[in-house]
Amino acid sequence: MMRISIDTLRTFRNACFAAAMMFSGLAGYASLTGGLEPLRIEPEAKRFMSTGLSNTETRLVSELSAQFPAGSDAGGLLARLTRSGFECQADIEAPGNYACVFNRPLSFQRVARVTALVETEGAHVRGLRPSVRVQPAPPPPHLQFASL
């Protein structure tokens, strides 16, 4: 039978107390500074703009056309655009088509708006027409009603 001395028990107790103090100090610091920083998920649509706005349309068409050529399932293409950060809605002006829009804030109160017009024939892709525009950023919501 093994006997544990009083000195060994004191050392173990002091080590546990020191570890508890260290972790409570870390928890206190984390709660004062806001805890863990939230994970910021960047929309995949920003990747199309990574080499500049002038190349965005070409990259968008080449990548999406390779995955979803003419005649493929339109639902898959629309789901991919939605997962990438685009907001897709049926195009009222052209029934059977969908307008998918992604807005990216730029410097100097401007916004880059990437629009991908998905042309469909039934449930199949007929074509994809992207466009990129830079326009002034809309005013914040609380300032829009101040002028009324």
N, C-alpha and C positions, 0 to 999 in steps of 0.2 A: 504494500500500500504506500502511495506517495503522499508526502505531507507538504503542504504549501505554507510557507512562513508568512508571518504578519507583514514583513517588509515587502514581499512579493505582492500581497494583496493591496497594500498601500500604493505601490508603484502602478499596479493595474488600475486602481481607482483614480489616481491622479492622471493617468493617460486618458482614461474615458472622460474625465472632467475637462481636460484640455481640448480633446476632440469636440466635445459638445459646445464648449465656448467658441471654438474656431468656426464651427458650422452655424451657430447662432449669430455670430458676427457677420458671416457672409450673407445669411438670410436677412439680417437687418440692413446691410448695405444694399442688397438687391431690392428690398422693398422701398428704400428711400430714393433710389435712382430709377425706379420704374420697372424693376424686374428684367426679365429677358427681353431683348429687342424683338419685336414681331418680325416674322419672316416675310420679306417683301418679294412677292412673286411678280416677275416682269412678264408682261404679255409677250407671247411669241411673235405677235405682229410687229413689235419693235425690231426684231431681228431682220425683217425685210428692209428696214430703213437704216441698217447699221453701216452701209457703205455710202450713204447720202441719199437725199430725196430724189435726185435725178435717176438713180438706178433702181428705185423701189419698184416701179411698174414692171421692169424686165425681170427682176428676181421673183416677184409674186407670180407672174405668168409662167415662168419657166419651172418653178418648183411645183406649183399646183397643177399645171398641165401634165407634168410627168406623173404625178400621183393620180390625177383624175382627168384622163384624156376625154375627148368628145365621145359621148355614148356611155360613159360610166354613170354610176348612181349619183344623182344630184344631192340626195340626202347626206351622203358621206362627205361631199365637198362642203355643204353648208355646216355640218357638224364640226368639221375641221376648222373652218373659219371662225365659228363661234368659240371653240376651245382656244383659238389663237388670240382672242381678244376683240374680234369684230362683233358688231351688233347687226344681225341680219333681219330684214323685214321684206315682205313681198312688195314688189315695185307696183305701185298703183297705176302708173302711166303705161306700163307694159306688162299686162297679165302673163303669168308664167315665168317671169323673171324675178330675181331677188337682188336687193341692194344691201351689201354688207359694208359697214362703215367702221373705221377705227380712227380715233382722234388722239394725236400725240402732242402734248404741250411743247412749244419751242421757247426760245428766249425772246425777250422784247414783246411780251403779250401777244404772241402769235401761236396758232395751232396748225399742225399739219394734219390734213384730213385725207386718209386713204380710203377710196371707195372701190370695191370690187363688185361689178355688176355680173351676176351669174345668170346666163341665159340658159333656159331649160326647154326641153321638148318632152312633155309628159314628165316622167320621173328621171330623165336622163340629161346630162350636161350637153349643151349645144356649144357653149363658148364662155369665155371669161374675159371681161374688159375692165382692167383696173385704171384708176386715175388718181392723181395726187394733186392736192391744192393746198396752198398756204394762205391762211386768212387770219384776220384779227381774232383774238380770243374773246368770247362773250363776257360781258361784265358779270361779276358775282351776283347770285340771286337776290341778295338783300339790296343791291344797288339798282336793279332793274325796275323796282316799283317806287323808288325814291322820286323819280321825275313825274310820277302821275299826280 
